Amino acid sequence: MALAQPYDAGLACEEPTVPNKRRCLSNKIFTYLAAGVPVILSRTPAQARLESDLGAAAFGYDCGDLSGLARVVRQLATDAQSRVRGRIAARAAAERRWHWEHPDDRGALVTAAGTAL
C-alpha cells in the first residue's frame, strides 16, 4: 500500500475478452483503495458494478475506448478537486466495505469450495 500512496490513481484495466476478467475484481483495486488512491476501471461487468458503489473513488471508461480513458486521465491531471475527492472516497470505501477482512468476504472462497465438494 505504501508504494501506491504517492500516485494520483491506480489502473485496473482489464480486457473483457477473457471470461475470468469479465467476472473478477483484481487485488490491485483493493490495494489502491486501502492506500487512499482512486482507481481507473475499465468497465468489465464486475468492475462496472464496483464503480457504481465506489462513487468518487472510481473513474470508469468503456473497454477499448481510448478517448474515454484519455478523458479520465486528463480530468485527474487537471482537476485537483477530483483527485482530492477521489482520495477521500477511496479510503472511505476501503474502511466501509472494500477490504480483505470484510465479513461478507472473509472465508468466502473456503466456504464456497467446501460447499462444492
RAFEN-V383817 format. One record per residue. N is the residue number from 1. OMEGA is omega in degrees with one decimal (999 if undefined). D_FIRST is the distance of its C-alpha to the first C-alpha in Angstrom with 1 decimal. Layout:
<<N/OMEGA/D_FIRST> <N/OMEGA/D_FIRST>>
This chain:
<<1/-178.0/0.0> <2/179.5/3.8> <3/-179.1/5.4> <4/-171.5/5.3> <5/-178.0/6.4> <6/-173.5/9.8> <7/179.7/10.8> <8/179.5/13.3> <9/173.0/12.6> <10/-178.5/11.2> <11/172.4/14.0> <12/-175.8/15.2> <13/-177.8/18.7> <14/177.7/20.6> <15/-175.6/24.3> <16/-178.4/26.5> <17/178.2/29.1> <18/-176.3/27.5> <19/-179.4/28.2> <20/-179.8/25.0> <21/176.8/22.9> <22/-173.2/25.0> <23/-169.4/24.1> <24/168.7/20.5> <25/-174.7/17.1> <26/179.8/14.6> <27/-177.6/11.4> <28/178.5/9.5> <29/-176.1/10.9> <30/174.2/9.4> <31/177.9/5.8> <32/-178.1/6.9> <33/179.6/8.9> <34/178.9/6.8> <35/-177.4/5.0> <36/-178.5/8.8> <37/177.5/9.4> <38/-174.0/12.6> <39/172.9/13.4> <40/-174.1/16.5> <41/164.9/18.2> <42/-173.5/21.3> <43/165.8/23.6> <44/-179.9/24.1> <45/-178.7/25.8> <46/-177.2/22.7> <47/176.7/20.4> <48/176.7/23.3> <49/179.0/23.5> <50/-179.9/19.9> <51/-177.6/20.3> <52/178.7/23.2> <53/-175.4/21.3> <54/178.9/18.3> <55/-174.8/20.8> <56/178.7/19.6> <57/-176.4/15.9> <58/176.1/17.3> <59/-175.2/19.4> <60/173.2/21.5> <61/179.8/24.1> <62/-179.5/26.7> <63/179.5/26.2> <64/-178.6/28.1> <65/-177.1/28.6> <66/178.0/27.7> <67/175.1/29.2> <68/176.0/27.2> <69/178.8/23.9> <70/177.1/25.4> <71/179.4/26.2> <72/-179.9/22.6> <73/178.8/21.3> <74/178.8/24.3> <75/-179.3/23.7> <76/-178.8/20.2> <77/-172.3/21.6> <78/-174.4/24.6> <79/-178.0/23.8> <80/-180.0/21.7> <81/176.1/22.4> <82/179.2/20.8> <83/-179.7/17.6> <84/178.0/17.8> <85/179.5/18.9> <86/179.2/16.2> <87/-179.6/13.4> <88/-179.4/15.4> <89/179.6/16.1> <90/-179.2/12.6> <91/178.9/11.6> <92/178.8/15.1> <93/178.7/15.0> <94/-179.9/12.0> <95/-175.7/14.1> <96/-170.1/17.3> <97/-165.1/17.0> <98/174.9/14.2> <99/-171.8/12.3> <100/-176.0/13.2> <101/179.8/15.5> <102/-177.6/17.6> <103/179.5/21.3> <104/-175.8/22.2> <105/-174.7/19.9> <106/179.4/19.8> <107/-176.1/22.3> <108/-179.4/23.3> <109/179.2/23.3> <110/178.2/25.3> <111/179.8/27.7> <112/179.2/28.2> <113/178.6/29.0> <114/178.4/31.3> <115/-179.7/33.1> <116/-178.8/33.6> <117/999/35.1>>
